[in-house]
Amino acid sequence: MTLLSEIFEYNKQFVENKEYEKYETTKFPNKKMVILTCMDTRLVELLPQAMNLKNGDVKLIKNAGAIVSHPFGSVMRSILVAIYELGAKEVAIVGHHGCGMKGLEPNSFLEKCGQAGLDETIITTLINAGIDIKSWLTGFQSVEESVEQSVKMVKNHPMFPKNISVHGLVICPETGKLDIVVDGYES
């Protein structure tokens, strides 16, 4: 049985047993917050528990490293939609210790792409088209500095409301302990 088959087999029972009822909520975040965090598997259940979040409390955006890498990319658009369309009144960027983006090195990554069968001409074509592939595939050295940089990217966006607080946090994926990097109420 494939993983997709297992998912659909489970889903059929989930729907038939009306297990979805305990998750019913609206699209508007109860706690009026949007959180950007990492896609790390250790944070799937730990982060909401460590922050006392329940289904419906926040808008949750996940990507590799909890990074806002471009002012007009999909992450920033999602944050703005959460604020202007869905009523979020605060933003939290939550990185974590032991992140896979820490020390991500483009040459090693591209080597793994080649080992997986990616034709090298694709990379050459992207570079020739003006894509800075090496910068795009470079991680960070300090999670705190990365969180701080993402907070600045959000706060300095020309469409971001000046009255919205942007917090920067780091979570320990072993214990759930949160540390403040940027207190959005003070900045």
Stockholm file with secondary structure:
# STOCKHOLM 1.0

chainA/1-187         MTLLSEIFEYNKQFVENKEYEKYETTKFPNKKMVILTCMDTRLVELLPQAMNLKNGDVKLIKNAGAIVSHPFGSVMRSILVAIYELGAKEVAIVGHHGCGMKGLEPNSFLEKCGQAGLDETIITTLINAGIDIKSWLTGFQSVEESVEQSVKMVKNHPMFPKNISVHGLVICPETGKLDIVVDGYES
#=GR chainA/1-187 SS CCHHHHHHHHHHHHHHTTGGGGGCCCSSCTTCEEEEEECCTTHHHHHHHHTTCCTTSEEEEEEGGGCCCCTTSHHHHHHHHHHHTTCCCEEEEEEETTCTTBTCCHHHHHHHHHHTTCCHHHHHHHHHTTCCHHHHTCCBSCHHHHHHHHHHHHHTCTTSCTTSEEEEEEECTTTCCEEEEECTTTC
#=GC SS_cons         CCHHHHHHHHHHHHHHTTGGGGGCCCSSCTTCEEEEEECCTTHHHHHHHHTTCCTTSEEEEEEGGGCCCCTTSHHHHHHHHHHHTTCCCEEEEEEETTCTTBTCCHHHHHHHHHHTTCCHHHHHHHHHTTCCHHHHTCCBSCHHHHHHHHHHHHHTCTTSCTTSEEEEEEECTTTCCEEEEECTTTC
//
